[in-house]
Every structure is written in C-alpha cells, then in structure tokens.
Amino acid sequence: MNDYLTTRELADLLRIGERKVYDLAGNGEVPCVRAVGKLLFPRAEITAWLNASRSGPHVADAPLPPIIAGSHDPLLDWALRESRSELASFYDGSYDGLERLAARSAQAAGLHIREDSGWNRDALRDALGEAPVVLVQIAERQRGLLLSPGTGGVSDFSDLAGRRVALRQGSAASQREFETRLTGAGLTLQDINPLPVRARTEEELAIALHDGKAEVGFGLGALAGLYGLDFIPLAVERFDLAIWRRAWFEPPLQKLMRFLASPACAERAAELPGYDLSGLGTIHYNGADG
C-alpha cells in the first residue's frame, strides 16, 4: 500500500470522476502534492480530511480487553508479571496476534515477521490497513538452532535430515521462517522427524529440548542458558509490539513500557543472552486513521 494516492485511486475512493478530483485539487479543497507533472494525494492526509468532514453522533468504540497476544517473548513475559501492569497474555504466534488485534480482542500483539523491507510493518498494514495502530520496538534478539544436551553434528539446517525436531505452530512467525530455511537447505518437513505435539511458545520448545524429547529446535538464544542447551546463532530479529493507539495512552500499557525501560529490565535482559534493548521504544509505524 503506497503512501500516496493517484488521481484515479482518489476518484475511485470518493466514487467521483477524475475531472472532479482535478477541480478539488485546483480549488485547494483536497490535500495534494504536485511532483514531476503529476498530482499525488497523501493517504494519511486524505484520511484525516475525510474524518474532519464527518457529521452525526460519535459512536464510542467498545473497550479493548487488557490482553497482549501474538508471539511469546521471555523478557516481555517476565516484564508483564514484574510490572504489575494488570495486562494478561495469550501467546499463539505473530499471525494469530494480528488476527486478534484486527478483531479487537487484544490491545497489543508481539510480532517478529521478517519482510523484504524490514520487520512487521507490511504484515501489520495488510491485516489492519490504516487503522490507528502503533508499531513499537521492544528488542532485537538472536535466533538460531537450540540443541539438546549431548547433540552433536549439527551446525546448520542442512544437518537436520533425520533429526528429531521440535516445531512451532503454523501461526508462529518462527515456524514459517524455519520452513523457509529448511527449503533453502534442500530439505522438506518429510526429511526430518518432528515431534507429534508442536510447542506453543518459545519456552515450550526449549523445555522439550531440555527434557530430551527432541534434538534440535529453531529458537531463541536467550533460553539456551536457562535450560542447559547449546545454541548456534543464525539471525538477529526485531521483536515489536503492535498496539492500538487508544490503548497505548492507557495506564496498563504505559506502566509496562516504563518498566521495560527500567534498570531492572536491563539487568534481566543482560541475564538472557542475545537481547539488545538499545532500540526500545522506537516507533516504526503509526497508523494514519485516527
């Protein structure tokens, strides 16, 4: 979705002819930009212009439940408890989090979806369009292959053939990246020996490896030391929270964000290898429709 509308796109949106769009622009009645001989219309300003023209009673939005959905992150999970923010959690993967955010059954969702242009923004806009949602960075973290104690002969995805592997559910961004990397190594899910029950969180995957149920899993380096696992780092990913803007300004989310920026949280992150909090609080996207 481009940040600017063409004359035809604005005409389709307003259900008017292109000639009328030119008239509106010529009379200064609609926000527009003239560049290289073309008229372009900033999408965010068009949305604000339409909202300013509304009439009739304002219908209050239904309250958002105090839930953070999406991807599981060990540091965020700890911070939710320690901050006493009164926010609950429901972790079932980044893509499930986007669905719950769009359905307004959660205030926020944890995301780490790799994209050609970066992280999470395109998936968020595909799921919610220009809705008033803010994408806030929490941390960068290391991801790679976690190995159960005593497992040898594994250094990359090409070594997974025939191995007992702990997998995540299909709504988890890490599972989709696992399958992409497996394909890149010339293997398929039929070439490995997956556990019959999939791990619903990062911690469940680490526990399965610690208990010897599997030899390897695609997980977070932060959990290696906690569960006595070997770790082969393969990537650094960005973990964000996508938050409804009206929830962002409420006490529970503000309390959580203040705690995440506290020395206590920095000390905890230092105990979990692979976290980088230097970008904490960076806004990577701010939905235009307010």
Sequence and secondary structure as in RCSB ss.txt:
>XXXX:A:sequence
MNDYLTTRELADLLRIGERKVYDLAGNGEVPCVRAVGKLLFPRAEITAWLNASRSGPHVADAPLPPIIAGSHDPL
LDWALRESRSELASFYDGSYDGLERLAARSAQAAGLHIREDSGWNRDALRDALGEAPVVLVQIAERQRGLLLSPG
TGGVSDFSDLAGRRVALRQGSAASQREFETRLTGAGLTLQDINPLPVRARTEEELAIALHDGKAEVGFGLGALAG
LYGLDFIPLAVERFDLAIWRRAWFEPPLQKLMRFLASPACAERAAELPGYDLSGLGTIHYNGADG
>XXXX:A:secstr
  SEE HHHHHHHHTS HHHHHHHHHTT S  EEETTEEEEEHHHHHHHHHHT  S         SEEEES  HH
HHHHHHHTT   EEEES HHHHHHHHHTTS SEEEE  EETTEESHHHHHHHHTT SEEEEEEEEEEEEEEE TT
  S SSGGG TT EEE B TT HHHHHHHHHHHHTT  GGGSEE SS BSSHHHHHHHHHTTS SEEEEEGGGTT
TTT EEEEEEEEEEEEEEEHHHHTSHHHHHHHHHHTSHHHHHHHHHSTTEE TTTT EEEE S  
